[in-house]
Amino acid sequence: MRKLNLNLLLFFVSICLTLNFIACKVEIVNKHTLEQHHKSVEDSGKDTKAIHEHADVSSDVKLYKLMLIAKRKDQKKFTDLIKSKDGSLQKTALSEVIRNVGKIFTNNKVKLESFENLTLTQVLDSKNDYKIAFSEVIENIILFGDLNKEIRNTFLDVIIFNDQIKSTTLWAYEYAMNYEKLYDADTVVLLKELNTSLQMSPAAYKQAKKERREQMSRDANDAYMLEMEVKEKAKKEAKLKIKPNKIRHTDL
Protein backbone atom coordinates (compact mmCIF):
# COMPACT_ATOMS: atom_id res chain seq x y z
CA MET A 1 0.00 0.00 0.00
CA ARG A 2 2.82 2.36 0.91
CA LYS A 3 4.60 1.40 -2.32
CA LEU A 4 1.44 2.19 -4.29
CA ASN A 5 1.04 5.59 -2.60
CA LEU A 6 4.68 6.39 -3.31
CA ASN A 7 4.25 5.51 -6.97
CA LEU A 8 1.15 7.69 -7.20
CA LEU A 9 3.02 10.58 -5.58
CA LEU A 10 5.93 10.25 -7.98
CA PHE A 11 3.50 10.09 -10.91
CA PHE A 12 1.73 13.24 -9.70
CA VAL A 13 5.03 15.10 -9.25
CA SER A 14 6.09 14.01 -12.72
CA ILE A 15 2.87 15.36 -14.22
CA CYS A 16 3.30 18.68 -12.38
CA LEU A 17 6.87 19.06 -13.60
CA THR A 18 5.83 18.26 -17.16
CA LEU A 19 2.97 20.78 -17.05
CA ASN A 20 5.27 23.40 -15.53
CA PHE A 21 7.88 22.78 -18.26
CA ILE A 22 5.20 23.10 -20.95
CA ALA A 23 3.91 26.31 -19.38
CA CYS A 24 7.42 27.76 -19.32
CA LYS A 25 7.96 26.84 -22.95
CA VAL A 26 4.63 28.41 -23.92
CA GLU A 27 5.54 31.58 -22.01
CA ILE A 28 8.94 31.74 -23.72
CA VAL A 29 7.38 31.18 -27.13
CA ASN A 30 4.70 33.79 -26.46
CA LYS A 31 7.30 36.28 -25.22
CA HIS A 32 9.45 35.67 -28.29
CA THR A 33 6.42 36.04 -30.56
CA LEU A 34 5.42 39.26 -28.81
CA GLU A 35 8.95 40.64 -29.15
CA GLN A 36 8.97 39.74 -32.82
CA HIS A 37 5.61 41.44 -33.24
CA HIS A 38 6.84 44.61 -31.51
CA LYS A 39 10.01 44.57 -33.61
CA SER A 40 7.97 44.06 -36.77
CA VAL A 41 5.68 46.96 -35.88
CA GLU A 42 8.68 49.12 -34.98
CA ASP A 43 10.48 48.27 -38.23
CA SER A 44 7.32 48.90 -40.17
CA GLY A 45 7.01 52.28 -38.49
CA LYS A 46 10.62 53.10 -39.34
CA ASP A 47 10.10 52.04 -42.95
CA THR A 48 6.95 54.12 -43.21
CA LYS A 49 8.73 57.11 -41.67
CA ALA A 50 11.67 56.66 -44.04
CA ILE A 51 9.32 56.48 -47.02
CA HIS A 52 7.57 59.67 -45.94
CA GLU A 53 10.88 61.42 -45.26
CA HIS A 54 12.19 60.34 -48.68
CA ALA A 55 8.99 61.57 -50.31
CA ASP A 56 9.28 64.89 -48.45
CA VAL A 57 12.93 65.30 -49.46
CA SER A 58 12.17 64.36 -53.09
CA SER A 59 9.36 66.90 -53.16
CA ASP A 60 11.57 69.60 -51.60
CA VAL A 61 14.37 68.85 -54.07
CA LYS A 62 11.98 69.22 -57.03
CA LEU A 63 10.68 72.53 -55.67
CA TYR A 64 14.20 73.82 -55.04
CA LYS A 65 15.28 72.76 -58.55
CA LEU A 66 12.41 74.75 -60.05
CA MET A 67 13.27 77.73 -57.86
CA LEU A 68 16.92 77.65 -58.98
CA ILE A 69 15.92 77.42 -62.66
CA ALA A 70 13.64 80.46 -62.22
CA LYS A 71 16.36 82.29 -60.30
CA ARG A 72 18.91 81.56 -63.01
CA LYS A 73 16.58 82.95 -65.70
CA ASP A 74 16.20 86.09 -63.61
CA GLN A 75 19.98 86.36 -63.14
CA LYS A 76 20.44 85.89 -66.90
CA LYS A 77 19.00 89.38 -67.44
CA PHE A 78 21.69 90.74 -65.13
CA THR A 79 24.40 88.77 -66.98
CA ASP A 80 23.14 90.07 -70.34
CA LEU A 81 23.24 93.64 -69.01
CA ILE A 82 26.93 93.32 -68.10
CA LYS A 83 27.62 91.53 -71.38
CA SER A 84 26.10 94.44 -73.32
CA LYS A 85 28.68 96.89 -71.94
CA ASP A 86 31.83 97.55 -73.93
CA GLY A 87 35.50 97.26 -73.00
CA SER A 88 36.48 98.96 -69.76
CA LEU A 89 32.84 99.54 -68.71
CA GLN A 90 32.19 95.79 -68.83
CA LYS A 91 35.32 95.03 -66.83
CA THR A 92 34.53 97.71 -64.23
CA ALA A 93 30.97 96.44 -63.72
CA LEU A 94 32.13 92.84 -63.57
CA SER A 95 34.90 93.66 -61.08
CA GLU A 96 32.35 95.17 -58.70
CA VAL A 97 30.05 92.14 -58.99
CA ILE A 98 32.91 89.68 -58.39
CA ARG A 99 34.15 91.66 -55.38
CA ASN A 100 30.67 91.75 -53.78
CA VAL A 101 29.99 88.06 -54.43
CA GLY A 102 33.43 87.23 -53.04
CA LYS A 103 32.40 88.91 -49.77
CA ILE A 104 29.17 86.89 -49.71
CA PHE A 105 31.15 83.65 -50.13
CA THR A 106 33.63 84.61 -47.40
CA ASN A 107 30.95 85.58 -44.86
CA ASN A 108 28.78 82.52 -45.51
CA LYS A 109 31.76 80.17 -45.47
CA VAL A 110 32.24 80.98 -41.78
CA LYS A 111 28.57 80.24 -41.06
CA LEU A 112 28.25 77.06 -43.12
CA GLU A 113 31.53 75.45 -42.06
CA SER A 114 30.22 75.30 -38.49
CA PHE A 115 27.56 72.87 -39.74
CA GLU A 116 29.05 69.66 -41.11
CA ASN A 117 27.39 66.85 -43.05
CA LEU A 118 23.99 68.47 -43.37
CA THR A 119 21.32 66.25 -44.91
CA LEU A 120 19.04 67.55 -47.64
CA THR A 121 16.19 67.53 -45.12
CA GLN A 122 18.16 69.85 -42.84
CA VAL A 123 19.35 72.04 -45.69
CA LEU A 124 15.89 72.54 -47.16
CA ASP A 125 14.23 73.19 -43.80
CA SER A 126 13.15 76.81 -44.04
CA LYS A 127 13.24 77.13 -40.25
CA ASN A 128 16.97 76.57 -39.85
CA ASP A 129 19.54 79.31 -39.27
CA TYR A 130 21.71 78.54 -42.27
CA LYS A 131 19.08 78.40 -45.06
CA ILE A 132 19.76 81.99 -46.16
CA ALA A 133 23.54 81.47 -46.15
CA PHE A 134 23.11 78.22 -48.08
CA SER A 135 20.88 79.80 -50.73
CA GLU A 136 23.20 82.78 -51.19
CA VAL A 137 26.16 80.50 -51.88
CA ILE A 138 24.21 78.29 -54.30
CA GLU A 139 22.61 81.14 -56.25
CA ASN A 140 25.82 83.17 -56.57
CA ILE A 141 28.03 80.27 -57.65
CA ILE A 142 25.49 79.64 -60.43
CA LEU A 143 25.70 83.36 -61.32
CA PHE A 144 29.49 83.00 -61.58
CA GLY A 145 28.93 79.97 -63.79
CA ASP A 146 26.83 82.03 -66.19
CA LEU A 147 29.31 84.92 -66.20
CA ASN A 148 32.11 82.47 -66.96
CA LYS A 149 30.05 81.05 -69.82
CA GLU A 150 28.86 84.33 -71.35
CA ILE A 151 31.89 86.64 -70.89
CA ARG A 152 34.65 84.21 -69.95
CA ASN A 153 37.63 86.32 -71.00
CA THR A 154 36.59 89.39 -69.00
CA PHE A 155 35.47 87.23 -66.07
CA LEU A 156 38.82 85.43 -65.90
CA ASP A 157 40.75 88.69 -66.40
CA VAL A 158 39.24 89.86 -63.11
CA ILE A 159 39.12 86.71 -60.97
CA ILE A 160 42.11 84.62 -62.04
CA PHE A 161 44.68 87.01 -60.52
CA ASN A 162 42.80 87.59 -57.24
CA ASP A 163 43.91 84.65 -55.10
CA GLN A 164 41.53 85.39 -52.22
CA ILE A 165 38.36 85.60 -54.32
CA LYS A 166 39.47 82.69 -56.50
CA SER A 167 40.07 80.53 -53.40
CA THR A 168 36.73 81.32 -51.78
CA THR A 169 34.96 80.75 -55.13
CA LEU A 170 36.54 77.30 -55.40
CA TRP A 171 35.30 76.61 -51.86
CA ALA A 172 31.79 77.71 -52.90
CA TYR A 173 31.96 75.37 -55.90
CA GLU A 174 33.00 72.39 -53.76
CA TYR A 175 30.29 73.19 -51.21
CA ALA A 176 27.61 73.55 -53.88
CA MET A 177 28.55 70.26 -55.54
CA ASN A 178 27.89 68.43 -52.26
CA TYR A 179 24.22 69.00 -53.11
CA GLU A 180 24.35 68.09 -56.82
CA LYS A 181 20.83 66.59 -56.62
CA LEU A 182 19.46 70.11 -56.35
CA TYR A 183 20.53 71.10 -59.89
CA ASP A 184 19.33 70.27 -63.35
CA ALA A 185 21.81 68.74 -65.83
CA ASP A 186 22.56 72.07 -67.53
CA THR A 187 23.50 73.71 -64.23
CA VAL A 188 25.82 70.83 -63.30
CA VAL A 189 27.67 71.26 -66.62
CA LEU A 190 27.79 75.02 -66.05
CA LEU A 191 29.39 74.63 -62.61
CA LYS A 192 31.94 72.08 -63.82
CA GLU A 193 33.00 74.43 -66.62
CA LEU A 194 33.45 77.18 -64.02
CA ASN A 195 35.65 74.89 -61.94
CA THR A 196 37.77 74.02 -64.99
CA SER A 197 38.30 77.73 -65.71
CA LEU A 198 39.27 78.49 -62.11
CA GLN A 199 41.80 75.66 -62.00
CA MET A 200 43.96 77.55 -64.50
CA SER A 201 47.04 79.18 -62.97
CA PRO A 202 47.75 82.89 -63.64
CA ALA A 203 50.80 81.93 -65.73
CA ALA A 204 48.81 79.44 -67.81
CA TYR A 205 46.05 82.01 -68.28
CA LYS A 206 48.56 84.64 -69.45
CA GLN A 207 49.97 82.19 -71.97
CA ALA A 208 46.49 81.21 -73.17
CA LYS A 209 45.56 84.88 -73.47
CA LYS A 210 48.73 85.59 -75.47
CA GLU A 211 48.01 82.67 -77.82
CA ARG A 212 44.42 83.84 -78.19
CA ARG A 213 45.56 87.34 -79.19
CA GLU A 214 48.06 85.93 -81.68
CA GLN A 215 45.36 83.73 -83.17
CA MET A 216 42.99 86.70 -83.41
CA SER A 217 45.74 88.67 -85.16
CA ARG A 218 46.32 85.83 -87.64
CA ASP A 219 42.59 85.48 -88.24
CA ALA A 220 42.27 89.23 -88.84
CA ASN A 221 45.23 89.16 -91.23
CA ASP A 222 43.76 86.17 -93.10
CA ALA A 223 40.41 87.93 -93.35
CA TYR A 224 42.12 91.07 -94.70
CA MET A 225 44.11 89.10 -97.29
CA LEU A 226 40.95 87.29 -98.40
CA GLU A 227 39.14 90.60 -98.73
CA MET A 228 42.00 91.98 -100.89
CA GLU A 229 41.92 88.89 -103.09
CA VAL A 230 38.18 89.26 -103.61
CA LYS A 231 38.58 92.95 -104.52
CA GLU A 232 41.46 92.20 -106.91
CA LYS A 233 39.45 89.45 -108.57
CA ALA A 234 36.49 91.80 -108.93
CA LYS A 235 38.72 94.44 -110.60
CA LYS A 236 40.09 91.90 -113.10
CA GLU A 237 36.60 90.69 -113.97
CA ALA A 238 35.47 94.29 -114.45
CA LYS A 239 38.41 94.98 -116.84
CA LEU A 240 37.59 91.86 -118.87
CA LYS A 241 34.02 93.09 -119.31
CA ILE A 242 35.19 96.54 -120.44
CA LYS A 243 37.65 95.16 -123.09
CA PRO A 244 35.08 93.38 -125.31
CA ASN A 245 32.92 96.50 -125.24
CA LYS A 246 35.84 98.63 -126.54
CA ILE A 247 36.58 96.12 -129.34
CA ARG A 248 32.96 96.12 -130.45
CA HIS A 249 32.91 99.95 -130.46
CA THR A 250 36.07 100.06 -132.65
CA ASP A 251 34.57 97.64 -135.16
CA LEU A 252 31.59 99.84 -135.57
MODELLER restraints for C-alpha pairs under 7 A, 6 or more apart:
rsr = mdl.restraints
at = mdl.atoms
rsr.add(forms.Gaussian(group=physical.xy_distance, feature=features.Distance(at['CA:57:A'], at['CA:120:A']), mean=6.76, stdev=0.5))
rsr.add(forms.Gaussian(group=physical.xy_distance, feature=features.Distance(at['CA:57:A'], at['CA:121:A']), mean=5.87, stdev=0.5))
rsr.add(forms.Gaussian(group=physical.xy_distance, feature=features.Distance(at['CA:60:A'], at['CA:124:A']), mean=6.87, stdev=0.5))
rsr.add(forms.Gaussian(group=physical.xy_distance, feature=features.Distance(at['CA:61:A'], at['CA:182:A']), mean=5.72, stdev=0.5))
rsr.add(forms.Gaussian(group=physical.xy_distance, feature=features.Distance(at['CA:64:A'], at['CA:182:A']), mean=6.57, stdev=0.5))
rsr.add(forms.Gaussian(group=physical.xy_distance, feature=features.Distance(at['CA:65:A'], at['CA:182:A']), mean=5.41, stdev=0.5))
rsr.add(forms.Gaussian(group=physical.xy_distance, feature=features.Distance(at['CA:65:A'], at['CA:183:A']), mean=5.67, stdev=0.5))
rsr.add(forms.Gaussian(group=physical.xy_distance, feature=features.Distance(at['CA:65:A'], at['CA:184:A']), mean=6.76, stdev=0.5))
rsr.add(forms.Gaussian(group=physical.xy_distance, feature=features.Distance(at['CA:75:A'], at['CA:143:A']), mean=6.71, stdev=0.5))
rsr.add(forms.Gaussian(group=physical.xy_distance, feature=features.Distance(at['CA:79:A'], at['CA:147:A']), mean=6.29, stdev=0.5))
rsr.add(forms.Gaussian(group=physical.xy_distance, feature=features.Distance(at['CA:82:A'], at['CA:90:A']), mean=5.86, stdev=0.5))
rsr.add(forms.Gaussian(group=physical.xy_distance, feature=features.Distance(at['CA:82:A'], at['CA:93:A']), mean=6.73, stdev=0.5))
rsr.add(forms.Gaussian(group=physical.xy_distance, feature=features.Distance(at['CA:82:A'], at['CA:94:A']), mean=6.92, stdev=0.5))
rsr.add(forms.Gaussian(group=physical.xy_distance, feature=features.Distance(at['CA:83:A'], at['CA:90:A']), mean=6.75, stdev=0.5))
rsr.add(forms.Gaussian(group=physical.xy_distance, feature=features.Distance(at['CA:83:A'], at['CA:151:A']), mean=6.50, stdev=0.5))
rsr.add(forms.Gaussian(group=physical.xy_distance, feature=features.Distance(at['CA:91:A'], at['CA:154:A']), mean=6.17, stdev=0.5))
rsr.add(forms.Gaussian(group=physical.xy_distance, feature=features.Distance(at['CA:94:A'], at['CA:155:A']), mean=6.99, stdev=0.5))
rsr.add(forms.Gaussian(group=physical.xy_distance, feature=features.Distance(at['CA:95:A'], at['CA:158:A']), mean=6.12, stdev=0.5))
rsr.add(forms.Gaussian(group=physical.xy_distance, feature=features.Distance(at['CA:101:A'], at['CA:140:A']), mean=6.78, stdev=0.5))
rsr.add(forms.Gaussian(group=physical.xy_distance, feature=features.Distance(at['CA:102:A'], at['CA:165:A']), mean=5.35, stdev=0.5))
rsr.add(forms.Gaussian(group=physical.xy_distance, feature=features.Distance(at['CA:102:A'], at['CA:168:A']), mean=6.88, stdev=0.5))
rsr.add(forms.Gaussian(group=physical.xy_distance, feature=features.Distance(at['CA:102:A'], at['CA:169:A']), mean=6.98, stdev=0.5))
rsr.add(forms.Gaussian(group=physical.xy_distance, feature=features.Distance(at['CA:105:A'], at['CA:137:A']), mean=6.15, stdev=0.5))
rsr.add(forms.Gaussian(group=physical.xy_distance, feature=features.Distance(at['CA:105:A'], at['CA:168:A']), mean=6.27, stdev=0.5))
rsr.add(forms.Gaussian(group=physical.xy_distance, feature=features.Distance(at['CA:105:A'], at['CA:169:A']), mean=6.92, stdev=0.5))
rsr.add(forms.Gaussian(group=physical.xy_distance, feature=features.Distance(at['CA:105:A'], at['CA:172:A']), mean=6.58, stdev=0.5))
rsr.add(forms.Gaussian(group=physical.xy_distance, feature=features.Distance(at['CA:106:A'], at['CA:168:A']), mean=6.29, stdev=0.5))
rsr.add(forms.Gaussian(group=physical.xy_distance, feature=features.Distance(at['CA:108:A'], at['CA:133:A']), mean=5.39, stdev=0.5))
rsr.add(forms.Gaussian(group=physical.xy_distance, feature=features.Distance(at['CA:112:A'], at['CA:130:A']), mean=6.76, stdev=0.5))
rsr.add(forms.Gaussian(group=physical.xy_distance, feature=features.Distance(at['CA:123:A'], at['CA:131:A']), mean=6.40, stdev=0.5))
rsr.add(forms.Gaussian(group=physical.xy_distance, feature=features.Distance(at['CA:124:A'], at['CA:131:A']), mean=6.99, stdev=0.5))
rsr.add(forms.Gaussian(group=physical.xy_distance, feature=features.Distance(at['CA:137:A'], at['CA:172:A']), mean=6.36, stdev=0.5))
rsr.add(forms.Gaussian(group=physical.xy_distance, feature=features.Distance(at['CA:138:A'], at['CA:176:A']), mean=5.84, stdev=0.5))
rsr.add(forms.Gaussian(group=physical.xy_distance, feature=features.Distance(at['CA:141:A'], at['CA:172:A']), mean=6.57, stdev=0.5))
rsr.add(forms.Gaussian(group=physical.xy_distance, feature=features.Distance(at['CA:141:A'], at['CA:173:A']), mean=6.52, stdev=0.5))
rsr.add(forms.Gaussian(group=physical.xy_distance, feature=features.Distance(at['CA:142:A'], at['CA:191:A']), mean=6.72, stdev=0.5))
rsr.add(forms.Gaussian(group=physical.xy_distance, feature=features.Distance(at['CA:145:A'], at['CA:190:A']), mean=5.55, stdev=0.5))
rsr.add(forms.Gaussian(group=physical.xy_distance, feature=features.Distance(at['CA:145:A'], at['CA:191:A']), mean=5.49, stdev=0.5))
rsr.add(forms.Gaussian(group=physical.xy_distance, feature=features.Distance(at['CA:145:A'], at['CA:194:A']), mean=5.31, stdev=0.5))
rsr.add(forms.Gaussian(group=physical.xy_distance, feature=features.Distance(at['CA:147:A'], at['CA:155:A']), mean=6.58, stdev=0.5))
rsr.add(forms.Gaussian(group=physical.xy_distance, feature=features.Distance(at['CA:148:A'], at['CA:155:A']), mean=5.90, stdev=0.5))
rsr.add(forms.Gaussian(group=physical.xy_distance, feature=features.Distance(at['CA:148:A'], at['CA:194:A']), mean=6.20, stdev=0.5))
rsr.add(forms.Gaussian(group=physical.xy_distance, feature=features.Distance(at['CA:159:A'], at['CA:165:A']), mean=6.79, stdev=0.5))
rsr.add(forms.Gaussian(group=physical.xy_distance, feature=features.Distance(at['CA:159:A'], at['CA:166:A']), mean=6.03, stdev=0.5))
rsr.add(forms.Gaussian(group=physical.xy_distance, feature=features.Distance(at['CA:160:A'], at['CA:166:A']), mean=6.44, stdev=0.5))
rsr.add(forms.Gaussian(group=physical.xy_distance, feature=features.Distance(at['CA:160:A'], at['CA:198:A']), mean=6.76, stdev=0.5))
rsr.add(forms.Gaussian(group=physical.xy_distance, feature=features.Distance(at['CA:160:A'], at['CA:202:A']), mean=6.11, stdev=0.5))
rsr.add(forms.Gaussian(group=physical.xy_distance, feature=features.Distance(at['CA:161:A'], at['CA:202:A']), mean=6.01, stdev=0.5))
